[in-house]
Every structure is written in C-alpha cells, then in structure tokens.
Amino acid sequence: RSNIAADAVGDLQTDEKAEDYLTLEARCARRIGADHLHRVISVRTRRNRVTVEADPASGTTVVHTPAGELRQVQQWDPNSGTVFTRQHLIKGVESFAAYRAMVTDETYEPNYAAAERDIARSGLATVDVPATPLMHLLLWVMDAQPALMAMMDHRQEMVELMAVMHEKNKEYYRLAAAGPGEILRPMEDASAMLTGPRMYAEHCVGLLNEYAEIVHSAGKLFLPHMCGHLGGLLEVLAEVKLDGIEAITTPPVGDADLVKMRRRLGDVWLIGGVDPSRYAVVAPEAMADHVRQALQAMRGDRKFMLGHEEIPVAATMENVRAVARLVEQTADWFYR
C-alpha cells in the first residue's frame, strides 16, 4: 500500500518490501498448487525536469511538469483488497500538454541486474513492457469514458498524444528486449467492451505489431495480457504478430471461446480458460466442472495453458484446492 501513489505514474520502488512480496507470491503459488507468471521490471525510468510528489497516506500523486501540474488520487479499499482511482492524472484535453511533457521528459536505462535476481527467484517470469497508448489512457491515466469522449471530440489531439507515447514505448521495448527474460508481456487488457474492433484495429493493432517486431528481433516472445471480452476482437487480434495471449477469460465475466480462438489465431500460446469470479460464487464441485469443460475442449493442445486473471479476495480456499486437485488428476489424461 505504501507505493500506491508512486505506482500511478510508473515510479515502482524496488525495496525490501517488493522482494518480500515476490517471496509471498511464490509461497502462495506453491500452497495452492499453481504456477505464477511474475512481472519483472527490467527498465528503470528516470525523470529530468519533472518531479513527482507522492503522499501514501492520502493516495495522492502530484506531477510537476514544465507544462503544468497533473494530480491523481487513489484509494485503498480493504474490503476488496485493491486500489480505486478517484481522480485520474488526465482530466481532459486541458491536461494533454502536461502529460506530454511528463512522457517526453522520461529517459530509460537498463535495470537488468535487479531483473535477473527476480527471474532467478520467481521461476516463471515475464518482462513487463508498456501497453498501447490508447489502452493505457483508457485504463490507467484518463479512464474509459473521458478517453472515449476525447476520441470523438478531440480526435486529433488524442492521436498526436498517442503518437508521442508510442515513440517512448518503443524506446522502452528496445531496452527490455535487449535484457534478461524470454517473454515480454504488456498489460494490454484488450476488450470489445472498451473499444470495439474498429477502434482497436485503427489505434492498437499496428502499434502492437511494431512492438512485436522489436521483441522478435531480439529472439524473444511477445505475449500480451488480454483479460477482457475478446470474442468481438478476434478478427483484429488475428492481425497481430503475437506469440500468444495470457489471461483469456471465458463466460460469464469474459466471452472467449477457446476453440474458436485456436482455430482463428493458429499456433500461438493460449493461456486462460477459467473465469476467476467463480472462485467466489460457486461450490467446489461446480468450480471443478467449469475447469473440466475447458480441459475437455482443449484436450491434447500442447500450446494451451490453463489459467486466469487474479483470484478474487472473496474466493474460498476449497474452490482453489478443487482446481488444483483436478489439474493433478487430469494431467496425464489431458496429453494422452
């Protein structure tokens, strides 16, 4: 919780608490019989003329740039165990100049030694890289409704801002691809509930392919995290030069059909198939049945990995263990 405000602008701290968290993740995964895809940060962000004030007590972040001030307020909710953003950094088009100044002020440098230590400790490690600018604006710094309204009312300004963000993203990708780790995984969070296929195709697909080219040139894999409604985006996702998709979510929270995705996307890694909300709302037998359906649909597929987005805080340990038992019982059967 102490890093909530700093995390808002990407100033992730790598202190002793972060290392303890990595240990906690690994211990938790072993306890529930799972594997955890840990996010490793291999690039450090430096700021030059921009300063960031973070108040952990209030969750407030203030970014001072040569073009103005940005302010974000986040709130920790102990009931859900997560953070909610009450005020986003970008309030509207009037914030674009300051945000652009913040982004262009950033310089990136390798943080490979720290990343190598994390990879050695975590095992299943993926290297964190930026999402496309549109998705970053929608999900993190502007919010969905204001960003979508700006795409209609201030389209040219949005396109220009995203172009600046994209160039900085490519700088980051080049450094990350040159460092340790075999898989680069942006938190893309694509969903037809946010953009629709036309907008995503126009503003994200080409950019993802540029990122993929950087990753592939370094001999690495490009595996975006996409946990939203992918059914409506399937045709445009087929145009992305990805090596797989992680956190594929099935109904009722998502709408992904694993068989259709395999048929349309071809020989890529498909990681997911479980709706994690069920951990909190169904009995263990129903949870196991849900997972069994995914395994039956993908039986024999050697580029499928059963998985899902985070387990909700209201999940029961009985449901988690039911899935672990089923996976253990069906491991040989799945590959026969």
C-alpha positions as CSV (number, residue, x, y, z in Angstrom):
1,R,0.0,0.0,0.0
2,S,2.9,2.4,0.6
3,N,3.6,2.6,-3.1
4,I,0.1,3.2,-4.3
5,A,0.6,6.8,-5.2
6,A,4.0,6.3,-6.9
7,D,2.7,3.4,-8.9
8,A,0.3,5.8,-10.6
9,V,3.0,7.3,-12.7
10,G,5.2,4.2,-13.1
11,D,7.7,5.0,-10.3
12,L,7.7,1.5,-9.0
13,Q,10.0,1.1,-6.0
14,T,12.3,-1.9,-5.7
15,D,12.8,-2.0,-2.0
16,E,12.8,-4.8,0.6
17,K,9.0,-4.9,0.7
18,A,8.9,-5.6,-3.0
19,E,11.3,-8.6,-2.5
20,D,9.1,-9.9,0.3
21,Y,6.1,-9.7,-2.0
22,L,7.9,-11.8,-4.5
23,T,8.6,-14.4,-1.9
24,L,4.9,-14.3,-0.8
25,E,3.8,-14.8,-4.4
26,A,5.9,-17.9,-4.8
27,R,4.9,-19.3,-1.4
28,C,1.2,-18.7,-2.2
29,A,1.5,-20.4,-5.6
30,R,3.1,-23.5,-4.0
31,R,0.4,-23.6,-1.4
32,I,-2.4,-23.7,-3.9
33,G,-0.7,-25.9,-6.4
34,A,-0.4,-23.3,-9.1
35,D,2.3,-21.6,-11.2
36,H,2.5,-17.8,-11.1
37,L,3.6,-15.5,-14.0
38,H,5.5,-12.9,-12.2
39,R,6.0,-9.5,-13.7
40,V,9.7,-8.5,-13.8
41,I,10.7,-4.9,-14.4
42,S,14.0,-4.7,-16.4
43,V,14.0,-1.0,-17.3
44,R,14.3,1.9,-14.9
45,T,12.6,5.3,-15.6
46,R,14.5,8.5,-14.8
47,R,12.9,11.9,-14.7
48,N,14.8,15.1,-15.5
49,R,12.8,18.3,-15.3
50,V,9.7,16.6,-13.9
51,T,9.2,16.0,-10.2
52,V,6.7,13.7,-8.5
53,E,5.2,14.2,-5.1
54,A,3.6,11.1,-3.7
55,D,1.6,11.0,-0.4
56,P,1.0,7.4,0.6
57,A,-1.3,8.4,3.4
58,S,-3.8,10.1,1.1
59,G,-3.0,8.2,-2.1
60,T,-2.4,11.5,-3.9
61,T,0.2,11.9,-6.6
62,V,1.2,15.3,-7.9
63,V,3.3,15.5,-11.1
64,H,5.0,18.9,-11.7
65,T,6.0,19.4,-15.3
66,P,7.2,22.4,-17.3
67,A,3.8,22.5,-19.0
68,G,1.7,22.3,-15.8
69,E,0.6,20.1,-13.0
70,L,-1.1,16.7,-13.0
71,R,-2.8,15.2,-10.0
72,Q,-4.1,11.7,-9.3
73,V,-5.9,10.4,-6.2
74,Q,-6.2,6.7,-5.4
75,Q,-8.0,5.0,-2.5
76,W,-7.2,1.7,-0.9
77,D,-10.2,-0.5,-0.2
78,P,-9.5,-3.1,2.5
79,N,-12.7,-5.0,1.7
80,S,-11.8,-5.8,-1.9
81,G,-8.0,-5.7,-1.3
82,T,-7.4,-3.4,-4.2
83,V,-7.0,0.3,-5.2
84,F,-9.6,2.5,-6.8
85,T,-8.7,5.7,-8.7
86,R,-10.8,8.6,-7.6
87,Q,-9.1,11.3,-9.8
88,H,-7.1,10.4,-12.9
89,L,-3.9,12.2,-14.0
90,I,-5.6,13.4,-17.2
91,K,-8.8,15.2,-16.6
92,G,-9.4,16.1,-20.2
93,V,-7.7,17.8,-23.2
94,E,-6.6,20.6,-20.9
95,S,-4.2,18.0,-19.3
96,F,-2.6,16.8,-22.5
97,A,0.3,19.3,-22.6
98,A,1.4,18.5,-19.1
99,Y,1.1,14.7,-19.7
100,R,3.0,15.0,-22.9
101,A,5.7,16.9,-21.0
102,M,5.8,14.2,-18.4
103,V,6.2,11.4,-21.0
104,T,8.8,13.2,-23.1
105,D,10.8,14.0,-20.0
106,E,11.3,10.3,-19.2
107,T,14.6,8.6,-20.0
108,Y,15.0,4.8,-19.7
109,E,18.0,2.8,-18.6
110,P,18.7,-0.9,-18.0
111,N,17.8,-2.4,-14.7
112,Y,19.0,-5.8,-15.8
113,A,20.7,-6.9,-12.6
114,A,17.6,-6.5,-10.5
115,A,15.5,-8.2,-13.2
116,E,17.9,-11.2,-13.3
117,R,17.6,-11.6,-9.5
118,D,13.8,-11.5,-9.7
119,I,13.8,-14.0,-12.6
120,A,16.0,-16.4,-10.6
121,R,13.7,-16.2,-7.6
122,S,10.4,-16.3,-9.3
123,G,10.9,-19.0,-11.9
124,L,8.0,-18.3,-14.3
125,A,9.0,-14.7,-15.1
126,T,7.7,-12.3,-17.8
127,V,9.2,-9.0,-18.5
128,D,6.9,-6.0,-18.1
129,V,6.5,-3.7,-21.1
130,P,4.0,-0.9,-21.9
131,A,0.5,-1.4,-23.3
132,T,-0.6,0.5,-26.4
133,P,-1.2,4.2,-25.7
134,L,-5.0,4.0,-26.2
135,M,-5.4,1.2,-23.7
136,H,-3.1,3.0,-21.2
137,L,-5.2,6.1,-21.4
138,L,-8.4,4.1,-21.1
139,L,-7.4,2.1,-18.2
140,W,-4.9,4.0,-16.1
141,V,-4.4,7.7,-16.6
142,M,-7.6,9.0,-18.2
143,D,-10.4,6.5,-17.6
144,A,-12.7,4.9,-20.1
145,Q,-15.5,7.4,-20.6
146,P,-13.3,10.6,-20.8
147,A,-10.9,8.8,-23.1
148,L,-13.6,7.6,-25.5
149,M,-15.3,11.0,-25.4
150,A,-12.0,12.6,-26.3
151,M,-11.6,10.2,-29.2
152,M,-14.8,11.8,-30.6
153,D,-14.5,15.4,-29.5
154,H,-10.7,15.9,-29.7
155,R,-9.6,13.1,-32.0
156,Q,-6.6,14.9,-33.5
157,E,-5.2,15.9,-30.1
158,M,-5.6,12.3,-28.9
159,V,-3.9,10.9,-32.0
160,E,-1.0,13.3,-31.5
161,L,-0.6,12.4,-27.8
162,M,-0.7,8.7,-28.5
163,A,1.9,9.1,-31.2
164,V,4.3,10.6,-28.6
165,M,3.5,7.9,-26.1
166,H,4.1,5.2,-28.8
167,E,7.6,6.5,-29.6
168,K,8.5,6.5,-25.9
169,N,7.1,2.9,-25.7
170,K,9.4,1.8,-28.5
171,E,12.4,3.1,-26.6
172,Y,11.3,1.1,-23.6
173,Y,10.7,-2.0,-25.6
174,R,14.2,-1.9,-27.2
175,L,15.8,-1.8,-23.8
176,A,13.5,-4.5,-22.3
177,A,14.1,-6.8,-25.4
178,A,17.8,-6.5,-25.0
179,G,17.8,-7.6,-21.4
180,P,17.1,-10.8,-19.5
181,G,13.9,-12.8,-19.8
182,E,12.4,-14.7,-22.7
183,I,8.8,-13.4,-22.7
184,L,7.7,-9.7,-22.9
185,R,4.2,-9.2,-21.6
186,P,2.3,-5.9,-21.8
187,M,-0.8,-5.4,-19.6
188,E,-2.8,-4.7,-22.7
189,D,-6.2,-5.7,-21.2
190,A,-7.9,-5.5,-24.6
191,S,-11.7,-5.8,-24.6
192,A,-14.5,-5.2,-27.0
193,M,-16.3,-3.7,-24.1
194,L,-13.9,-0.8,-24.2
195,T,-13.0,0.0,-27.8
196,G,-14.8,-2.2,-30.3
197,P,-12.9,-3.9,-33.2
198,R,-12.7,-0.8,-35.5
199,M,-11.1,1.5,-33.0
200,Y,-8.8,-1.2,-31.7
201,A,-7.7,-2.1,-35.2
202,E,-7.0,1.6,-36.1
203,H,-5.2,2.6,-33.0
204,C,-3.7,-0.5,-31.4
205,V,-3.0,-3.3,-33.9
206,G,-0.3,-1.6,-35.9
207,L,1.4,-0.4,-32.8
208,L,1.3,-3.9,-31.3
209,N,3.0,-5.2,-34.5
210,E,5.8,-2.7,-34.1
211,Y,6.3,-3.8,-30.5
212,A,6.2,-7.4,-31.7
213,E,8.9,-6.7,-34.3
214,I,11.2,-5.3,-31.7
215,V,10.6,-8.3,-29.4
216,H,11.0,-10.9,-32.2
217,S,14.2,-9.2,-33.5
218,A,15.7,-9.9,-30.1
219,G,14.7,-13.6,-30.3
220,K,12.0,-13.2,-27.6
221,L,8.3,-14.0,-27.3
222,F,5.5,-11.4,-27.3
223,L,2.7,-12.5,-25.1
224,P,0.2,-9.7,-24.2
225,H,-2.1,-9.9,-21.2
226,M,-5.6,-9.6,-22.5
227,C,-8.3,-10.4,-19.9
228,G,-11.3,-8.6,-21.4
229,H,-14.0,-9.6,-23.9
230,L,-12.0,-11.0,-26.8
231,G,-14.8,-12.5,-28.8
232,G,-15.6,-9.3,-30.6
233,L,-11.9,-8.6,-31.2
234,L,-10.9,-12.0,-32.5
235,E,-10.7,-11.0,-36.2
236,V,-8.4,-8.0,-35.5
237,L,-6.3,-9.9,-33.0
238,A,-5.6,-12.3,-35.8
239,E,-3.7,-9.5,-37.5
240,V,-1.3,-9.0,-34.5
241,K,2.0,-10.8,-34.7
242,L,1.7,-12.2,-31.2
243,D,3.1,-15.4,-29.9
244,G,0.2,-15.9,-27.5
245,I,-2.4,-14.3,-25.3
246,E,-2.4,-14.6,-21.5
247,A,-5.4,-14.4,-19.1
248,I,-8.1,-15.4,-21.6
249,T,-11.4,-15.1,-19.8
250,T,-14.4,-17.3,-20.5
251,P,-18.1,-16.5,-19.7
252,P,-19.7,-15.1,-17.7
253,V,-17.1,-12.4,-17.0
254,G,-15.5,-12.8,-20.4
255,D,-16.7,-14.1,-23.7
256,A,-13.8,-16.0,-25.0
257,D,-14.3,-19.3,-26.8
258,L,-11.0,-21.2,-26.6
259,V,-11.8,-23.5,-29.6
260,K,-12.7,-20.5,-31.8
261,M,-9.6,-18.7,-30.7
262,R,-7.4,-21.7,-31.5
263,R,-9.0,-22.0,-34.9
264,R,-8.6,-18.3,-35.8
265,L,-5.3,-17.5,-34.2
266,G,-3.4,-20.6,-35.2
267,D,-0.3,-21.9,-33.5
268,V,0.1,-19.5,-30.6
269,W,0.1,-19.9,-26.9
270,L,-3.4,-19.7,-25.3
271,I,-3.2,-19.1,-21.6
272,G,-6.5,-19.0,-19.7
273,G,-9.9,-20.6,-20.0
274,V,-11.1,-20.1,-16.4
275,D,-13.5,-17.4,-15.2
276,P,-11.9,-16.4,-11.8
277,S,-15.1,-14.9,-10.5
278,R,-16.4,-18.4,-9.9
279,Y,-14.0,-19.0,-7.2
280,A,-16.1,-16.7,-5.0
281,V,-19.7,-17.7,-6.0
282,V,-19.9,-21.4,-6.7
283,A,-19.4,-24.7,-4.8
284,P,-16.2,-26.6,-5.3
285,E,-17.9,-29.2,-7.5
286,A,-19.2,-26.5,-9.8
287,M,-15.8,-24.9,-9.9
288,A,-14.2,-28.2,-10.9
289,D,-16.9,-28.8,-13.6
290,H,-16.2,-25.3,-15.0
291,V,-12.5,-26.1,-15.3
292,R,-13.1,-29.6,-16.6
293,Q,-15.0,-28.1,-19.6
294,A,-12.1,-26.0,-20.6
295,L,-9.7,-29.0,-20.3
296,Q,-12.1,-31.2,-22.4
297,A,-12.4,-28.5,-25.1
298,M,-8.6,-28.2,-25.4
299,R,-7.5,-31.7,-24.6
300,G,-4.2,-32.6,-26.3
301,D,-3.4,-29.0,-27.2
302,R,0.3,-28.6,-26.3
303,K,0.1,-24.8,-26.6
304,F,-2.7,-24.3,-24.2
305,M,-2.1,-23.5,-20.5
306,L,-4.9,-23.4,-18.0
307,G,-5.0,-20.1,-16.2
308,H,-6.9,-17.0,-15.4
309,E,-6.7,-13.4,-14.1
310,E,-6.2,-12.8,-10.3
311,I,-8.1,-14.9,-7.8
312,P,-10.7,-12.6,-6.1
313,V,-10.3,-11.7,-2.5
314,A,-13.7,-13.4,-1.7
315,A,-12.6,-16.8,-3.2
316,T,-12.9,-19.8,-1.0
317,M,-9.8,-22.0,-0.5
318,E,-12.0,-25.0,-1.1
319,N,-12.6,-23.9,-4.6
320,V,-8.9,-23.1,-5.2
321,R,-7.9,-26.6,-4.0
322,A,-10.6,-28.2,-6.1
323,V,-9.0,-26.8,-9.2
324,A,-5.5,-27.9,-8.1
325,R,-6.8,-31.4,-7.4
326,L,-8.5,-31.6,-10.8
327,V,-5.3,-30.4,-12.6
328,E,-3.3,-33.1,-10.8
329,Q,-5.8,-35.8,-11.6
330,T,-6.1,-35.0,-15.3
331,A,-2.5,-34.1,-16.2
332,D,-1.8,-37.5,-17.9
333,W,-5.3,-37.7,-19.4
334,F,-5.0,-34.3,-21.0
335,Y,-1.9,-35.2,-23.0
336,R,-2.9,-38.7,-24.0
